Each structure stands twice: as C-alpha cells, then as structure tokens.
Amino acid sequence: SPLAAVPALALGAGEVTPLELVTAYAPFANGGLRVEPRLVRRIEAGDGTVLWRAPRQKTERVLGEAQAFQLTSMLESVVDGGTGRVVRTRGVRGPVAGKTGTTNDGADVWFVGYTPTVVAAVWFGYDSPRPIGPSASGSRLAAPAWAAFYLDGWRERTPAAWPAPAGLVRRTIDAFNGEIANEWCPVTQREWFRPGTEPTRSCHQHEAPFVDRLEEFGREVGRALKDLLGI
C-alpha cells in the first residue's frame, strides 16, 4: 500500500492490509528475519500423497536480533498489562506479543499478535468505511477474536519464550520516570537495554518514608559519635 511520507505516519496515519501487517510483524517474532508470505504450502491428493510442495522460503535480515527482541519485549507488555490484556484473560498462555489498533471514528479495529511460531492479524470493519459502533475498539473486538483463533489451533502447543540475545542487559526501572527503581517505587517493570543505553540514575521521585529516613539519620549520628568517642 502507498504510504505518504508525513510525520503522522509514525502514529498510524497510513492504510495497510492485514497481510501487510502480518508481513511487517513477522521479523519481530522471527529474530529480525523477514519471510515472504505465501498462500499455499502444499497440495495433497485424497489419500494424503503430496502432489506439490512449495519451495523453502528465503529469509532476509531486516532487523538486528537484539532490536527485534527489544520490540517484542515492549509488545509483550501490551498483552500482559496493556490494551491487549484480554488475550490473557481469555486464556492464552506462554509468550505472546501484539498491538491493538482503532481508527479515530471507530471504522477499523485491529489486533496483530504473535508468538515464536505464529503471527496473525484480525481486522473488523466494513468494505465501505463507516463506524462499527460507539464502543468499537481493537481491545474489545479484534483482540478477543485473535485469542479465540489462537486457542482453537494452538492451545496445546505453547512454545518456549524468545531467548534473549547476547549483549543485552536487563534492569528494573520505575514505570513512571524510567530511572533505576528502588524499594519505594510503587510500580516497576523489567526492561532490556543495549549496553550503554541503560539508565544509571536511581529514582529521585520515590524515597523512603520520613520516619525511615529519620531512623537512618539517627543510626548514622550514633555511629559517628561512637567513632568520635572511640566506643
């Protein structure tokens, strides 16, 4: 599909097909390797004899393995606690990443989800665009449909999680400011970073309660007096 080179493109201001979305998301699931999609894998006779088999698909590296892993880590958060969390509540287990989508007028709603072995997109809308309904959204319509599709075919085949590429480092950060979390941060999350890009500053917004700090100050004063008096 033609995409206009405008700043809003990064926010989803273009029009693409579900097949194009699946093709774009496949490298995230595949460690950065692009695979050209195809409609038919093989043709069999009634007795199961294979009459024709598609040649092995060629792969092309379009994204670094570490970058693909980081993107997947971010998109896992959508399913584990974001707009795609209905996928979990419907019973999908194991490693899953994805993204919901809803147009401003509610005429199109999407969910693109993937695991290490499956990439699939769900779209709801009309051939002649018009609003689906007042509460239509990717999380309400498309994500539940994706979960139903996945459970129907892969419920008993939970894949292993994506392995972390060598060289990345993981840090626990404050979910609000991105700084290194401490024990008083109310919401934290684990994120992967390339060496040299990880945060180094400890959280400055969340500190120990005043009473705890006062007790620690008292202990420090006590230690200083003991050192001074040689006790």
C-alpha positions as CSV (number, residue, x, y, z in Angstrom):
1,S,0.0,0.0,0.0
2,P,1.3,3.5,-0.7
3,L,2.3,5.4,2.4
4,A,2.6,9.2,2.5
5,A,5.9,10.5,4.0
6,V,4.2,12.6,6.6
7,P,5.1,13.0,10.4
8,A,1.8,11.4,11.4
9,L,2.8,8.1,9.7
10,A,4.5,7.1,12.9
11,L,1.2,7.4,14.7
12,G,-0.6,5.1,12.2
13,A,-1.9,7.6,9.6
14,G,-1.4,5.2,6.7
15,E,-3.6,2.5,5.3
16,V,-2.3,-1.1,5.1
17,T,-3.9,-4.5,4.7
18,P,-3.9,-7.3,7.3
19,L,-1.4,-9.3,5.1
20,E,1.0,-6.3,5.1
21,L,0.7,-6.0,8.8
22,V,1.5,-9.7,9.3
23,T,4.4,-9.4,7.0
24,A,5.8,-6.4,8.9
25,Y,5.4,-8.1,12.3
26,A,6.9,-11.4,11.3
27,P,10.5,-10.2,11.7
28,F,9.7,-9.3,15.3
29,A,8.7,-12.9,16.0
30,N,11.5,-14.3,13.8
31,G,14.5,-12.7,15.4
32,G,14.7,-10.0,12.7
33,L,14.3,-12.2,9.7
34,R,11.7,-11.4,7.0
35,V,9.9,-14.2,5.3
36,E,7.7,-13.6,2.2
37,P,4.2,-14.9,3.0
38,R,2.6,-17.4,0.7
39,L,-0.9,-18.8,0.4
40,V,-0.3,-22.5,-0.3
41,R,2.3,-24.6,1.4
42,R,1.5,-27.9,-0.3
43,I,-1.2,-29.8,-2.3
44,E,-2.2,-33.3,-1.3
45,A,-4.3,-36.0,-3.0
46,G,-7.2,-37.6,-1.2
47,D,-5.0,-40.3,0.1
48,G,-2.5,-37.9,1.5
49,T,0.0,-38.1,-1.2
50,V,1.8,-34.8,-1.6
51,L,1.4,-33.6,-5.2
52,W,3.2,-30.3,-4.9
53,R,5.2,-28.7,-2.1
54,A,6.2,-25.0,-2.1
55,P,10.0,-24.5,-2.1
56,R,11.6,-23.5,1.1
57,Q,11.1,-19.8,1.8
58,K,14.1,-17.5,1.7
59,T,14.8,-15.2,4.6
60,E,16.2,-11.7,4.6
61,R,17.6,-9.9,7.7
62,V,15.8,-6.6,8.0
63,L,16.3,-6.0,11.7
64,G,19.0,-6.9,14.2
65,E,18.3,-9.8,16.6
66,A,18.6,-7.5,19.6
67,Q,16.3,-4.9,18.2
68,A,13.7,-7.5,17.3
69,F,13.9,-8.9,20.9
70,Q,13.5,-5.4,22.4
71,L,10.5,-4.6,20.3
72,T,9.0,-8.0,21.2
73,S,9.6,-7.2,24.9
74,M,7.7,-3.9,24.6
75,L,4.8,-5.6,22.7
76,E,4.6,-8.3,25.3
77,S,3.7,-5.6,27.8
78,V,0.6,-4.8,25.6
79,V,-0.7,-8.3,26.2
80,D,0.4,-8.6,29.8
81,G,-1.0,-5.3,31.1
82,G,-2.0,-3.0,28.2
83,T,-4.8,-2.7,25.7
84,G,-4.3,-6.4,24.6
85,R,-4.6,-7.9,28.1
86,V,-7.9,-9.5,27.1
87,V,-5.8,-12.1,25.3
88,R,-4.6,-13.3,28.7
89,T,-8.0,-13.1,30.4
90,R,-9.3,-15.3,27.6
91,G,-6.8,-18.0,28.5
92,V,-3.8,-17.6,26.2
93,R,-0.6,-18.6,28.0
94,G,3.0,-18.6,27.1
95,P,5.0,-15.9,25.2
96,V,2.7,-13.6,23.3
97,A,3.2,-10.1,22.0
98,G,0.9,-7.8,20.0
99,K,-0.7,-4.5,19.4
100,T,-4.3,-3.2,19.2
101,G,-5.4,-0.5,16.8
102,T,-8.5,1.7,16.4
103,T,-9.2,4.5,14.0
104,N,-10.5,7.8,15.3
105,D,-14.0,7.2,14.0
106,G,-14.1,3.5,15.0
107,A,-14.4,2.4,11.4
108,D,-11.5,0.0,11.7
109,V,-10.2,-2.0,14.6
110,W,-7.2,-4.4,14.6
111,F,-5.1,-6.7,16.7
112,V,-1.8,-8.1,15.4
113,G,-0.5,-10.8,17.8
114,Y,2.4,-13.2,17.6
115,T,4.3,-16.0,19.4
116,P,7.6,-17.6,18.4
117,T,5.7,-19.8,16.0
118,V,2.6,-17.9,14.9
119,V,1.8,-14.4,13.6
120,A,-1.8,-13.4,12.9
121,A,-3.8,-10.3,12.3
122,V,-7.5,-9.7,13.0
123,W,-9.4,-6.7,11.4
124,F,-13.0,-5.6,11.9
125,G,-14.6,-3.1,9.5
126,Y,-16.9,-2.5,6.5
127,D,-16.0,-2.6,2.8
128,S,-17.4,0.9,2.6
129,P,-15.9,2.6,5.7
130,R,-18.4,3.6,8.4
131,P,-18.3,3.5,12.2
132,I,-18.7,-0.1,13.6
133,G,-20.3,1.1,16.8
134,P,-19.9,3.5,19.7
135,S,-17.6,1.2,21.7
136,A,-15.7,-0.5,18.9
137,S,-12.0,-0.9,19.6
138,G,-9.2,-3.2,18.9
139,S,-9.2,-4.4,22.5
140,R,-13.0,-5.0,22.6
141,L,-13.4,-6.8,19.2
142,A,-10.2,-7.8,17.5
143,A,-8.1,-9.0,20.4
144,P,-10.8,-11.4,21.7
145,A,-11.2,-12.8,18.2
146,W,-7.4,-13.3,18.0
147,A,-7.4,-15.1,21.3
148,A,-10.2,-17.4,20.1
149,F,-8.4,-18.2,16.9
150,Y,-5.1,-18.9,18.7
151,L,-6.7,-21.1,21.4
152,D,-8.6,-23.1,18.7
153,G,-5.4,-24.1,16.9
154,W,-2.5,-23.8,19.4
155,R,-3.9,-24.2,22.9
156,E,-1.9,-27.4,23.5
157,R,1.3,-26.2,21.8
158,T,2.8,-23.5,24.0
159,P,6.2,-22.5,22.5
160,A,9.3,-21.7,24.5
161,A,9.9,-18.0,25.2
162,W,12.1,-15.9,22.9
163,P,15.8,-16.3,24.0
164,A,17.5,-13.1,25.0
165,P,20.3,-12.3,22.5
166,A,23.8,-12.0,24.0
167,G,24.9,-8.5,24.9
168,L,21.6,-7.0,26.2
169,V,21.3,-6.0,29.8
170,R,18.1,-6.1,31.9
171,R,17.2,-3.5,34.5
172,T,14.3,-2.9,36.9
173,I,13.1,0.6,36.3
174,D,10.4,2.9,37.7
175,A,7.5,2.7,35.4
176,F,6.8,6.4,35.6
177,N,10.2,8.0,35.1
178,G,12.4,5.2,33.6
179,E,15.1,5.6,36.3
180,I,16.6,2.7,38.3
181,A,13.8,1.5,40.7
182,N,14.3,1.4,44.4
183,E,12.2,-0.4,47.1
184,W,9.8,2.5,47.4
185,C,8.8,2.8,43.7
186,P,5.1,1.9,43.6
187,V,5.2,0.5,40.0
188,T,8.2,-1.1,38.5
189,Q,9.0,-3.1,35.3
190,R,11.9,-5.1,33.9
191,E,13.3,-3.8,30.6
192,W,16.1,-4.8,28.2
193,F,18.7,-2.3,27.1
194,R,21.7,-2.3,24.8
195,P,24.9,-1.7,26.9
196,G,25.4,2.0,27.4
197,T,21.8,2.9,26.9
198,E,20.5,1.6,30.3
199,P,19.5,4.1,33.0
200,T,22.1,4.7,35.7
201,R,20.3,7.2,37.9
202,S,18.4,5.9,40.9
203,C,14.8,7.0,41.2
204,H,14.6,10.6,42.6
205,Q,10.8,10.7,42.9
206,H,10.2,7.9,45.4
207,E,12.1,8.0,48.6
208,A,11.9,6.2,52.0
209,P,9.1,7.5,54.3
210,F,10.2,10.3,56.6
211,V,10.2,8.0,59.7
212,D,12.6,5.6,58.0
213,R,14.9,8.4,56.9
214,L,14.8,9.8,60.5
215,E,15.8,6.4,61.9
216,E,18.6,6.0,59.4
217,F,19.8,9.5,60.3
218,G,19.8,8.6,64.0
219,R,21.8,5.5,63.3
220,E,24.4,7.5,61.3
221,V,24.7,10.0,64.1
222,G,25.1,7.2,66.6
223,R,27.9,5.6,64.5
224,A,29.6,8.9,64.1
225,L,29.6,9.5,67.9
226,K,30.9,6.1,68.6
227,D,33.8,6.7,66.2
228,L,34.4,10.1,67.8
229,L,34.4,8.8,71.4
230,G,36.2,5.6,70.5
231,I,33.5,3.5,71.9
